[in-house]
């Protein structure tokens, strides 16, 4: 297993340039064509009325909106969506995502299913689904966020919702993009793409290199490659292939500021020797077949391999002023690498069929997924800062699953539809300690039912609602203890309900919903004579409402806003999760966004405001800050961003953004270990040129 990633910028840049020239030469014999959507699995669908068929809240951010925002990361886009809460950035401009939905804890996005073009991008689904990777925002052309019953088509761990990133098909021709900003931020991007005039094949490549010193010495260097192409292999039958490669070396840590460091506005890295090193390779193969206008089959085969080496210097003491680390180069262990490697392989196939039966129109969908994954989990101890050493702990873990779902949309009248469905997920988990030869396994089968409905009251008003079961499997370290004993844990389950109203009239559009999530058997710690074990029994209740509105004022002006209000996000009963009635950590009662935009000819600009109310950092709901900054209320904060785009001509564009325009000083998180300050005022500006 690899313990270090070494970056050599000049060599990598030379390689990027060579590949770009190769593709540019190849595409010089290709012709420009209309944009063609390669086959992929969408969670919303591409047809014009796809959203109106979903009995749950749906948010779709298209490429134009993303360009208008000029985000630094995908989390910057997600925080503008109602119901979504983003916990503070750990470094690398959103490379380590912490996404929560509707009051569920955002820590490492464990209660949200993250996809790219329908393929899972969390490192594993049943072993450890904590997120260590997020695609660069520059190569994503849209985002779909689904909350509600239709999420049963995707799983597991979709209790809060499903987020699907839609990768761009590289631009026709040859495109260069560059950006610079403060804190040493630099980005270079190369896109090349085209369409064959002889056989209908399309393809392209996207290369990105970015780096920054970081606003508190937590800099990063990131490289990303996307290669994507497809061909019509027969009439109404497409095959596509996507390959991605990602490297990121971030000087970040679990350790944040101590109170006096935060008060004194320290700009130093609180853990300068810690490193988070990630490398990921992935391949997606998509096949689509239109048997008839009423019957379609989509099949996705996905593979990924992710290594995550997290080197952290051992801590001797924590004070109000600083974190005291164990010194290196004194002949004793001082650094520990928590190094993991994941592989995932799956086949996901689904068929949809429209038909008439019993005098009504129906749309049926059936899907099956085969999935297998593995993990190498090591602890590596080092006496120096060379980021290598001896292996002191070594596990070889595996999991596999078979999932099937079926649903049917009964269109009882031309305006009213009922959509029942069910998902069955069977999975096995195996934990093996390579050093002690201790091993064990666990098996579970889970059935997840749903029923939803949509009613088009008038063309401008639709009512939707659903009741469904939420499901998150016990991850491996909870399901099986370190001695190989099956803890007999059922999955975490919740009963979810949602009722909403959406529509559009002229320049006005809206979507509002009330929701409830009632957890009955979350996993809790249990004290036993032999140590700490796990059991089901944690209960919590989440209830709230979200709304989004947009209005075109005329003469190029527009205003949009959304808000999420969660008055109830509390523990039920007292256990190791929390005390009865206490509020769930990192669940603000109110989050809201407001945007004012202007567009004329080739220019557009957006001023956006994001508000997050006060939060607790722990389940005891501690208000007063403790001596080392890990506990205490996180005060409410508001940030303002300003972005602008101008197309000089059809090929040449310039753009820029100022984030945290008024340089608001705020705490974004106290987890895992100390105060993480929100990003201060920062800016990026850039330009792109399209060669045709």
GUBA-946649 format. One record per residue: x, y, z of N, C-alpha, C in turn. Coordinates in steps of 0.2 Angstrom, whole numbers, plus 5000, padded with zeros to 4 digits. Atoms other than C-alpha are relative to their C-alpha. Layout:
BEGIN
XYZXYZXYZ...
***
This chain:
BEGIN
500449945000500050005000500450065000499649945001500750174995499950055006500049954994501150295010500150074998499849935001501650455001499850014992500149985007501150544985500550064999499549945001502550654978499850034994500249965006502150794966500650034997499549965004503350864953499650044995500449955005502451014945500250004993499849995007503551034930499949944996500150065004503550854925499249994999500750015001501650844928499750054995500249955005501351004918500249984993499750025006502450944904499649944997500450055002501450784904499350024997500749975001499750884904500150034993499949975007500450984889500049954994499950055005500950834879499349964998500750035001499250744882499550054996500449955003498350904877500150014993499850005007499350924861499849944996500250065003499050744857499250004998500750005001497150764859499850064995500249955005497150934850500149984993499950025007497950854835499549954998500550055001496750714836499450034998500749975002495250824836500050054994500049955006495850934822499749974994500450035006495150804810499349985002500650014999493550804819499650064999500449955001492050914817499650025006500449984994491051024829499349974999500750025001489350964832499650025006500449984995487850994843500249965006499950044994488050944861499649935000500450075000487650754863500149985007500050034993487250684880500249935000499850075000488150524883499649975005500450044995487250384892500350015007499850004993487250394911499449995004500650014995486150364926499850065003500249934997485250524931499549985005500550014995484250534947499450044999500649965001483050664940499749984993500350015007482950624921500150064996499849955004483250724906499450034996500649985003481450734899499750065003500349934998480550904900499649995007500450004994479350844913500249955006499850054996480450734923499950025008500049984993480450834939499349995003500750004998478550834940499849935001500150074998478550644941500249985007499650034994479550634957499650035006500449984995478550634973500450025006499549974995479950724983500350064998499749935001480950884984500649984995499550005005482150904969500350064999499749945002483451034966500549984995499550015005484451044950500350064998499649945002485851164947500349984994499750025007486351174929500750044999499449975001487951234921500050085000500049935000487451414919500050035007500149974993486951434937500749995004499450014997488651354942500550064998499649955002489551474931499950075003500249934997488551624938500350005007499850004993489051574956500850005000499350014999490951544952500249975006499850034994491151424966500749975000499450034999492751364973500049935000500150074999492051194977499349984999500750035000490551084975499650025006500349984994490151124993499750075000500349945001489951304988499450014997500750005004488551264976499549965005500550044996487751134988499750055006500249964995487651265002499450054998500549965003486451364991499349974999500650045001485151224991499749995006500450014993483751215004500149935003499950064997483951085016500749975001499350025000485851065014500450045005499549974995487051105028500749984999499350015001488951115025500450025006499549994995490151095039500650034998499449975003491751195038500549964996499550035005493051165025500649975005499450024997494451055032500750014996499449995004495651115018499949974993500050025007495951095000499450024996500649975003494451204995499549944999500650045001493051074998500249934998499850075002494150914994499749955005500250054995493550835010499350025002500649974999491650855010499649985006500450014994490550875026499350024998500649985003488750875019499449975004500650034996487150855030499450034996500649985003485350865024499549995005500650004996483850905034500149985008499850014993484650905051500449945002499550064999485750745049500750035001499349984999487550765055500450004994499650005006488650825041500749975000499350035000490250735047500149954995499850045005491050665032499549974995500650025004489350655023499849935000500250074999488950485030499349984999500850015001487050505029499750024994500249985007487050565011500449954995499750045005487350454996500350054995499749965005488550544984500249964994499950035006488650494966500350054995499849965006489450554950499849964994500350035006488550514934499649935002500450064998487550384944500449955004499550054997489150294951500250035007499849974993489550304970500750025000499349984999491050404974500250005007499750024993491150374993500549944999499550065001492650254995499749935001500450075000491450115000499350025003500749994997489650095005499949965006500250044994489649955018500649995005499450014996491449955025500150075004499949934997491750145028499850054995500249955005490750275019500150075001499849934999491550425026500350034994499849975007491950545011500750035001499349975000493750585007500250034993499949985007493550644989499450044998500549965003492550774980500350024993499749985007492750804961500150085000499949935001493450974956499450034997500649975002492051094953500050024992499949985007492751144936499849954995500250055005492350984928499349975001500650024999490650964934499550054997500449965004489251034923499350015003500649994997487751014935499949955006500150044994487150944951499249985001500750024998485550844956500049985007500150024993484950834974499349985001500650034999483550724978499849985007500350024993482550714995499349974999500750035001481050604996500149934998500150075001480450434992500349974994499750035006481150414975500849985001499350024999482850394983500149935001499950074999482550214985500349974994499750035006483150184968500850005001499350004999484850224975500249995007499850024993485750164991500649975000500349984993486250135004500250075002499849944997486450275016499750064997500349955004485250385007499450035004500649984995484150435023499950074999500149925001484550625020499850014993500149995007484550615001500649984996499550025005485550584986500250064996499749945004486750704977500449974995499750035007487250664959500450064997499649955004488650764951500049984993500050015007488550774932500650034997499349985003490250774924499850034993500149975007490450884908500349964995499750035006490750814891500450064998499549955002492350914886499750044994500249965005492051064875500249984993499850015007492051054856500650044999499449965001493751104850500550005005499449994995495151164862499950065004500249944996494851274877500650005006499549994995496151344889499750055005500249964995495651414906500550015006499649994994496651494920499750055005500349964994496251574937500650015005499649984995497251664950499650035006500349974995496851724967500550015006499549994994497551774984500149935004499850064997498351654996500349954995499650045005499351584981499649964996500550045004497851514972500250004993499950015007498251454954499649944997500350065004497251344942500150014993500050005008497551294924499649944998500450055003496351194914500049994993500050015007496351114897499549954998500650045002494851044888500149994992500050015007494850964871499549954998500550055002493450874862499750014993500350005007492550834846499649944998500450055002491450724836500349984993499850035006491950604822499550014995500549995006491150644805499849944997500150065003491250464800499649955004500450054996490550354814499650025006500449974995489650474826500449995007499750004994490950444840500250075003499849944997491250584852500449995006499650014995492550614865500450065002499649954998493650724875500449995006499650004994494850764889500050065004499949944996494950884903500549995005499450014996496550914913500050065005500049944995496651024929500649995004499550004995498051074940499850065004500149954996497751184955500450005006499650004993498651234971499850075003500149944996498551364985500449995006499650014994499551405000499550005006500550014994497951405011500050075004500149944996497251545021500350005007499650014994498051475037500549954999499450045001499551385030499849934998500250065001498451235025499949994992500050015008498951225006499949944998500150065004498651094993500350014993499950015007499151034976499649954998500550055002497850944966500150004992500050015007497850864949499449954998500650045002496350794940500049994992500050025007496150704923499349974999500650035002494450664915500149994992500150025007494350564899499349974999500750025000492650534892499850004992500250015007491950464875499449955000500650045002490550374867499949994993500150025007489950294851499349975000500650035001488250244844500249934997499850075002488550054842499549974995500550025005486950024833499450055001500649965000485250114830499750005007500349994993484650184847500449965006499650034995486050104856500750035001499449974999487550194864500449975005499650034995489050144874500550065001499549944999490150274883500549975006499550024995491750264894500350065003499849944996492350384907500649975004499550024995494050374916500250075003499849944996494550494930500649985004499450014996496250514939500050065004500049944995496450624955500549995005499549994995497850674966499950065004500049934996497850794980500449985007499650004994499050824994499950075004500249954996498350935008500450015006499749994994499251015022499550015006500649994995497750985034500049955005500050044994497350905050499350005003500550004995496050855063500050065005499849964994496850985074499850084997500249935002496051165073500450055005499749954995496551325083499749995007500249994993496451345101499750075001500449945000495451485108500450064999499649945001496851615110500350004993499850005007497551565093499450034995500549975003495851605086499950075001500149934998495651765096500550054997499449965002497351825090500050004992500150015007496851785072500749974997499450045003498351665069499949984993500050025007498751635051500449944999499650065000499851485055499649945000500350075000499451305052500149975007499950024993499051235069500349935001499650065000499751065064500449994993499650005006501051095051500349944997499750075003501750915049499449954998500550055002500050835046499850014993500250005008499550785028499449954999500550045002498050715020500149994992499850025006498550625004499549964997500650045003497250564992500249984992500050015007497350474975499549954998500650045002495850404966500149994992500150025007495650314949499349974999500750025001493950274942499849994993500250015006493150194927499349995000500750015001491350204922499849984993500350035007490550104907499350015000500749995000488850154902499749974993500450035006487650064890499350025000500749995001485950124884499749974994500350035006484750034873499350025001500749985001483050104867499749944996500450065004482049944863499550034996500649975003480550054859500050075003500149944996479950224863499850005007500350014994479150154878500549955005499650044996480550034884500750024999499349985000482350084889500449965005499650034996483749994897500750045001499449974998485250084906500449955004499550044996486749984912500650045002499449974998488250054922500449955003499450044997489849964926500550055003499649964997490850054939500649975004499550024997492550034946500450065003499649944997493650144958500549975005499550014995495150134968500350065003499849944997495550264981500549985006499550014994497050274993500050075004500049944995496950395008500549995006499450004995498550425018499950065005500149944996498150535033500649995006499550004995499750575043499950055005500149954995499550655060500549995005499550004994500850705073499749995006500350024994500550635090500050065005500149944995499850765103500249985007499850004993500650785120499550035005500449964996499550915127499650054996500449955003498151045122499950055006500149954996498151215130499550064997500449945003497151385127500450034995499649965005498651445117500249964994499850045005499151295107500049935001500050075000499251115103500849985001499450025000500851035109500149934997499950065003501550895098500649975002499450044999502750755101500550024995499549995005504450805093500249944996499750065004505150705079500750005000499250015001506950645075500350005007499750014993507250605094500049925001500050074999507150415091499449965002500650034998505350385096499550024995500649995005503750375086499750075001500349934999503050545083499450014995500549995005501950525067499649934999500450065001500550395064499650024993500450005007499850365046499449965001500650035000498050315046499949994993499950005007498250245029499549944997500550055002496850155019499950004993500150005007496550095002499349964999500650035001494850054995499949984992500250025007494249964979499349985000500750015000492449954973499949984993500250025007491649864958499349995000500750015000489849864953499750004993500450005006488549834940499350025002500749974999486949934940499650004994500450005006485649894927499250015002500749984999483849964926499650014994500449995006482449954914499350045002500649964999480950074912499549984994500550025005479350034903499450035001500649975000477850134899499449954997500550055003476250034896499350025003500749984998474350044898499749935003500450064997473349924910499450025004500649984996471649924918499750074998500349945003471250074907500450065003499649954998472650184915500750004997499350005002474350234910500549995006499550024995475850164919500750014998499250005002477750184920500349965005499750044995478650044928500850004999499350005000480450034933500349945005499750064996481549884939500750014999499350005000483349884944500349955004499650054996484649764950500850035000499349984999486449804957500449955003499550044996487849694961500650045002499549954998489249774971500449965005499550034996490849714979500550065002499549954998492149814989500549975005499550034995493749794999500450065003499649954997494849895011500649975003499450024996496649885017500050065005500049954994496649975034500649995004499450004997498350015041500250065005499649944996499250115055500749994999499350005001500950155051500450055004499649964995502150225064500650034997499449975003503550345060500450045005499549964995505050425070500250064997499849945004505250555057499450034996500549975004504250675046500149974992499950035006504750565031499349974997500650035002502950495030500049934998499950075001503450315030500249975007499850034993503750185044499849935000500250074999503250025051499349995001500750014999501549945050499849975007500150024993500849925068499349975000500750035000499049875063499849994992500250025007498349795047499449964999500650035001496649745042499949994992500250025007496049665025499249995000500750015000494149695024499650004994500350015006492849655012499250005001500750005000490949675008499749994993500350005007489749634994499350005002500749994999487949664991499649984994500550015005486449624980499450045002500549964999485149754978499550004994500550005005483449754969499550055002500649954999482049884967499549994995500549995005480449904958499550055002500549954999479250044957499550014994500549995005477650084947499750075001500349944999476950254943499349994997500750015003475050234941499750074999500349945002474350384932499249995000500750014999472550374939499650044996500349965005472050524930500550044997499549965003472950644919500450045004499649964995473450744934500249975007499950034994473550624948500449935000499650065001474850484950500249985007499850034994475250364964500649954998499450045001477050284965500249965006499750054995477350134976500649974998499450035001478950054977500349965005499650044995480149934986500749994998499350025001482049904988500249955005499750064995482849744995500750004999499350005000484649754999500349955005499750054996485649605005500750015000499349995000487449625010500449965006499650044995488849535019500650045001499449964998490349615028500549955003499550054997491949525033500650055002499449964998493349605044500549955002499450054999495049515045500650045002499449974998496549575055500649954998499450045003498149515046500549985005499550024995499249525061499849955005500250044994498249435074499649944997500450055003497249325061499349995003500749994997495649375070499550024994500549975005494149385058499349985002500750014998492249385058499650034994500549975006490749425046499350015003500749984998489049495047499650004994500450005005487549475036499350035001500749974999485949575034499650004993500549985006484449595022499550055003500449944999483449755022499550014995500649985005481749795014499850075001500249934999481349975011499450024996500549985004479650015005499950085000500249935001478950184999499350004997500649985004477350264993500050074999500049935001477250434985499450024995500549985004476050534975500150074998500049935003475950694964499350014997500749985002474350794960500150074997499949935003474450934947499350035000500749974998473051044954499850044994500149965006473251174940500750004997499350005003474651204928500550035004499549964996475451324940500249975007500050024993475251214956500049925000500050074999475851034960500149985007499950034993475650944977500349934999499750064999476750804981500149985007499950024994477050694995500349925000499850075000477850525001500149985007499850044993478150405016500449954998499550055002479650295015500449985006499550024995480950205026500750024998499349985001482650275027500449945003499650064999484050145028500850025000499349995000485950155033500349945003499750064997486949995036500550025005499549994995488049985051500749994996499350015003489850015045500449955003499650064998491149875047500250015007499749994993491949945063499549995005500650014995490249945071499749935000500450075001489549785064500449945003499650064997491049675069500650035004499549974996492249715083500749974998499350015002494149705082500249925002499950074998494049525089499649954995500450045005492949465074499349985002500650024998491349455084499450054997500549965003489749505075499650035005500449964995488849635085499250004999500750015001487149585078499650064999500349945001486749755072499550014994500449995005485249795062500250074997499849935003485449945050499650065004500449954997484950115056499450024995500650005004483150145050499750075003500449954998482050295050499350004996500649995004480250335045499950074998499949935003480250485033499350014997500649985003478750585028500150074997499949945004478650735016499450024997500649985004477250845009500250074997499849945003477650984997499650034994500349965005477051114984500550034996499549975004477951174969499650024993500349985006477551264953500450064997499749955003477951404941499450044997500549965004476951554934500450064998499649945003477751674922500750005003499449994997479351734930500149985007500050024993478951664947500049925001499950084999479451484953500149995007499950014993479351404970500049935001500050074998479551244979500050005008500050004992479051214998499849935002500250064997478951065009500150005007499950024993478751005026500249935001499750075000479650845032500149985007499950034993479850725047500449944999499550065000481250595050500049975007500050024993480950485065500549935000499550064999482450365069499849965006500250054995482150215079500549965003499550054998483750115080500750024998499449985001485250215078500549965004499450044997486950135083500350045006499849964994487450185101500649965003499550044996488950135112499749975006500250034994488650015126500649985004499450024995489849995141499949935002500050074997490249815145500649995004499450024996491449735157500649994995499450025004492549685142500250074996499849945003492549865135499450034997500649975003491449965123499749964994500350035005490249875112499550044996500549965004488849935100499349965001500750025000486949915100499650054997500549965003485449975091499650035006500449974994484350095102499950075000500049935000484750275098499450024996500649975003483150375094500150084999500049925001483050555086499450014996500549985004481750655078500250074997499849945004481950785064499350024997500649985003480550895059500150074998499949935002480551055049499750014993500349985006480151145033500550044996499649965004481051215018499650034994500449975006480551335004500650034996499649965004481351414989499650034995500449965004480751554978500550044995499649965005481351644962499550044996500549955004480651794953500550044995499749965005481251874937499750075000500249934999481052064940499950044994500149975007481252114922500750054999499449965002482652214913500649975002499450044998483852084917500149985007499950014993483652084936499649945002500350054997483151934946500249995007499950014993482951884964499849935002500150074998483051714972500149995008499850014993483051644990499749935002500350064997482751495000500250005008499950014992482651445019499849935002500250074997482651285029500050025008500149994992481951295047499849935003500150064996482151145058499950015007500149994993481351175075500249945004499950064996481450995080500649964997499450045002483150905079500349975006499850024993483250815096500149935001499950074998483750655104499349985004500650034997482250545110500349955005499750044995482750455126500750015001499349994999484450455134500449944999499550055002485950355128500650034999499349975001487750375123500050054994500049955005487150475108499850075003500249934998486350615118499549995005500549994995485150665132499450014997500749995003483250665129499950075000500249935001482750825122500650054997499449965002484550895118500050004992499949995008484850965100500649964997499550035003485850865088500550044998499549965002487550935085500050024993500049985007487851035069499450004996500649995003486051065066499750075001500349934999485651245064499250004999500749995001483851295066499850034994500249975007483851405051500650014996499549985005484951415036499650044994500449975005484451535022500550034995499649975006485151605005499650054997500349955004484751764996500450024994499649985006485351804978499650064996500249955004485151964968500450004994499650015006485651944950499850054994500149955006485852054934500349974994499750035006486151994916499850054994500249965005486252104901500549984994499650025005486952054884500549945002499550054998488651964888500250005007499849994993488752014906499549975005500450014994488051944922500450005006499750004994488351964940499549985005500550034995487651894956500350025007499849994994487751954974499649955005500350054996487351804986500150015007499949994993487051805005499849935003500150064996487151645016500050015007500150004992486551635034499949945003500050064996486851495046499950025008500149994993486051505064500549975004499550034995486951455080499949925000500050075000487351275082500449985006499650034994488051155096500549964997499550045002489651065094500049935003500150074997489150915105499349995002500750024999487650815110499850025007500249974994487750895128499750074999500249945001487351055120500350055004499649964996488751145129500050074997500049935003488651335127500650045001499449964998490151405136500649964997499450035003491851375127500449975005499550034995493051255135500750024999499349975000494851285138500449994993499650025006495451195122499650014993500449985006494051255110499649954996500450065003493251085106499350005002500750004998491651125115499850075000500349935000490451275115499650024994500449985005489151355105500450034994499749975006489551395087499550064998500549945002488751575084499850004993500249995006487751615070500450054995499649965004488551695055499750014993500249995007488251775038500550024996499549985005489351785023499750024993500249985007489151875006500549994995499550015005489951834990499750044994500149965005490051934974500349974994499750035005490351854957499850044993500249975006490351914939500349964994499850045006490551844921499950054994500149965006490851934905500349974994499850035006490951864887500250054995499849955004492051974877499849994993500350025006491551874862499849935001500350074999490951694858500649955003499550044998492651624862500450025006499649974995493451734875499650035006500449984994492751754893500450015006499649984994493351834909499549995006500450014995492651804926500350015007499749994993492951824945499550005005500450014994492251804962500450035006499749984994492551884979499549965006500350044994492051764994500150045006500049964993491651835011500250074999499949935002491552005004500250055006499949954994491452095021500549975005499550034996492851985028499749985007500350024993491751905042500449955003499750054996492651815056499549965003500550044997491751665061500349935001499950074999491851485068499649964995500450055004491351355055499949935003500050064997491751205066500450005006499550014995492451145082500249925000499950075001492650965076500549994994499950054995493650855076500350025007499649994994494850935088500250085000499849934999494851125090499550054995500449955004494151285081500350004993499949995007494051285062499750074998500249945002493951465056499750004993500350005007492851505041500550044996499649975004493751565026500050085000500149935001494151755026499950024993500149975006493951875012500549974995499650035005494651784996499750014993500349985006494551814978500449954995499750035006494851724961499850044994500149975006494951794944500349964994499750055006495151704927499750024994500349995007494851694909500149934996500050065004494551554896500050024993500049985008494851554877499849934997500250065003493951424866500350014992499750015007494951374850499549964996500550045004493751314836500449984994
***
